[in-house]
Amino acid sequence: MSISKQNLSVKIMLLGIIFLISACSSQKKWYNYRDKDVVFQQDLKNCQNNANNLATKQSLLGNALVLETYNSHLLQCLYSKGWTQLAQGSLGRLEQKFSNEVRLDREAMRISAFGEKIDLASGNFEFLDANSSVYGPGYFKEFNFKGPDNIYLNLVFQENILREFDKNSFPVDKSFIIFESGAEKSGSKHFNWSVYCGIVKGKWVAGMGSYVLLSPKQRITAVVTKKMIPKDRDPAFPLRLTRKQYSNLSEFEDKWLEWWFNQFN
């Protein structure tokens, strides 16, 4: 019985992989907007190997393949290499449309995007730089700002054309400590957020990251980072932060989560 179940699960897994590869390879043509000379099949093979390793490690015993993880990492890997199924002839029109939808008023320090307004003056932010491009199934526009006391804010506005966003929690790199995370809904908006901390280049850093899903195909991502006070002593086991660090991170969370949520009220 156990052997037949195992064989069945393997067949299901292989069917899922074959279906995804067919979708990647044949249903729509893939374009690379960064490099016209790269070969899709070469990148696809590399991404399949990476996705297989990551998906196998996530399984219970480390010897099976988690199909959902495999599919997700395969697509993200292809996107990160510059591949998209958006036809090259439509990119100019898409860029113009997105420029009209997402606008920064530098005099008022306000971003208008997807019917929302982000008031940067309320956080005393100053503009640093911006960029925009295709990413996978859609287009994005990114802004970077600096605030008082070495606060940095990164905002990314995305609109998917070919697929809907997943309602994922905000990802935190495994090198960081997750302080608190949550998910909330306000009307049609879905908020997923995490507050975290860790050591970057020898310095303690506090961070707040949030996804705001405005519609199935429109999302805003915010990341606020700030230097955090270092350890003045080793915390008592099993704690990973000192009392002062805990208090410092709590104040950071209260201030910037409130500021961020207020942008949508």
N, C-alpha and C positions, 0 to 999 in steps of 0.2 A: 504493500500500500504506500509506504513512504517513498519507494522508488518511482511509482507512477505519478505521485503528486509532484515529485521533484522534476520528472520529465515534462509534466504539464506546465509547470511554472517556467521552465526553460523555454518551451515552445512559445508561450505567451510573451516572454521577454524578447525572444528573437523576432517575433512578429511585430512587436512595437518598434524595435530598432530598424527593421527592414522598412516599415511604413515611414518612419522619420527620415531615413536616408533617401527613400524615393521622393519624399516631399522636398527635401533639400536639393535633390539633383535634377528632377525632371519636370515637376509641375510648373515651376516658374524659373526663369533664368536668373542667375545670381550675377550681380555687378560688384566690382570693387572700385569705390570712388577715390581710394588713396593711390592705388598702383595698378595700372592697366596691364602690366606684364605678369602679374602673379597668376598661378594656375589654381582654380577652385578645388580640383580633386586632391591636390597636395595639401592644401590647408584643411580640407575636410578630413583627410586621413589623420593628420596631426591632432585635430580637434576631437576626433573619435577616440583616439588613444588617451588623450587627457581626460575626456569625459568618462571613459571606461574606468580609469584608475580612481577618479574621485567618487564615482557612483559605487564602485566595489568597496572602497574603504568605508562608505556610509552604511553598508549592510550589517546585519546583526553579527555575523560571524566573519565578516571581511572576505568572504569567498563567493558572494552572489553579486548581482547588479541591481541597484535601485533604479528602475526605469525612469521615474519622474526626474530624479537627479541627473541621470544621463542625458535626457532630452534637454533639460534646462541648461546644463553646462555646455552641451554641444552647440546650441544656438548662441549662447553668450560668447563662446570662443570664436565662432564665425563672425559675429558682430564686431568683436574687439579687433579682428584682423581687417576690418574695413568692408566686409561683405554685406550686401543688402539686396533685397528683391525689388526695390524701388527702381523703376526704369530711369536711366540717366537723363532722358529727355524731359522728365517731369521734375527734376531737382530744382531747376530755376524757378518754376512756378510755385513749387512747395516752399522754397526759401522766401519768396516774396510774400506768400500767404502768411508764413510764420512771422516775418518781420512786422506785418500789420497786426498780428494777434498779440505779440509780446514786445512791449515798448518800455524803455527806461527814460523817464523825464529827469535828467540830471540836475536841472535847476530846482525842481521840487523834491528830488530824491525819492521818486515813487515809480514802481513798476506796475504797469497795467498788463494783465495777462489772463486770457480765458475768462474774462468777466470779473476777475478779482483785482484788488489793488494791494500791493505790498508797500507799506509806509516805512521807508528806510531812514527817514529823518527822525522818527521816534526812537531809533536805536543809535542815533548820532553816527551813522555809517558814512564813509567816503568811498567813492568808486575807485576800483583798482583796474580791472580789465574785463573783457567779455569776449566770447567766441561762440560760434554756432556751426553745426554740421549735421550730416546724416548719421544716424546710429541704428543699424539693424532695420527694424520695421517702421521707423519714423524719423523725426527731426528733433533736434534739441537746441536750446540756446542757454548759455551759461554766463553768470555774472559773479564776480568776486569783489568783496568789499572789506574794508578794515574799519573797526570801531575803536572806541576808547579802551585803554588798558589792554592793548594787544588782543582784542577780540577780532576774529576773522569769520566772515560769513560767505558761504558758497551757495548760490541758488541755481538750480537747473530746472528749466521748463521743457517738458517733453510732450510731443503729440505723436501717437502711433497712427499709422495709416493702414497697415496690413494685419494687425492683431491687437487684442485688448491686453491691458496690463493685468498681471496677477495681483491679488490683494495680499502681497507679501509683507511680513514684518520688516522693519528697517534692519539691514544686515550690519553686524559689528564684527570686525576682524577678530580672529581668535587670540591675537596678541593683546587685546584690550579686555578690561574688566567691565562687565555690564553692571551698571549701578541700578538702573531701573528701566523698564520698557512698558509700553502699553499700546492699546488700540482703541480708538473712539470713533463714533459716527455723529456727524452734525448735518442734518438734512440729507442731501445727496453726497456729501463729502465724507471720505474715509481717511482717518488719520492713523498712521502707524509711526511710533517714535521710540527712540532708545537714547538713554543718557549713559555715557561710558567714560572711562579714563584709562590711561596707560602711559608708558614711557616711550617717547619719540626722540631719537638722537640724544639720549641721556637726560631728557627733561620730561617732567610729568605734565600731561596734557589732559584737559577735560573736553568732552565733546557732546553735542546734542545733535542727533540726526533724525529727520522726519520725512516720510512720504505723505503727500496729500493727494489722494486720488479724487479728482474733480469729476471725472466721468470715466467710462471704461477705457477711453483712449487719450485722456489728458491727465498729466501728473506733474506736480511740483515737488522738488526735493530741496530740502534745506539742511545745511550742515554748519553749525556754529562751533568754533573751537577757541580755546583759551588756555594759556599757561596756568598750571595748577601748583599750589604750594607743595614742595617736596616733603618727604618723610623726615621728621625730626628725631624719630626713633623707630624701631621695629614694632609693628602692632602685635598685640597679643594673639596667639594662635586660636582659632583659624582665620582671624580677620586679616584682610589684605590692605586695609587703609588705616591710618591713624585717626584719632578722634578729630584732629584739626583738618585733615584731608576730607574726612566724611562731611564735616560742617561746610567746608569750602565747596565741595561738590553739590551739596544740598542747596546752597545759595545760588550756585550757577544754574541748577535745574529749575528752581522756582522762578528765577528771573527770565530765563530765555524760553522756557516752555510757555510761560504766560505771554511773553511778547509775541511768540510765533502764533499761538492760538488766537490772540487778539486781532491778528491781521485778517482773519476770516469771519469775524463777528460783525 
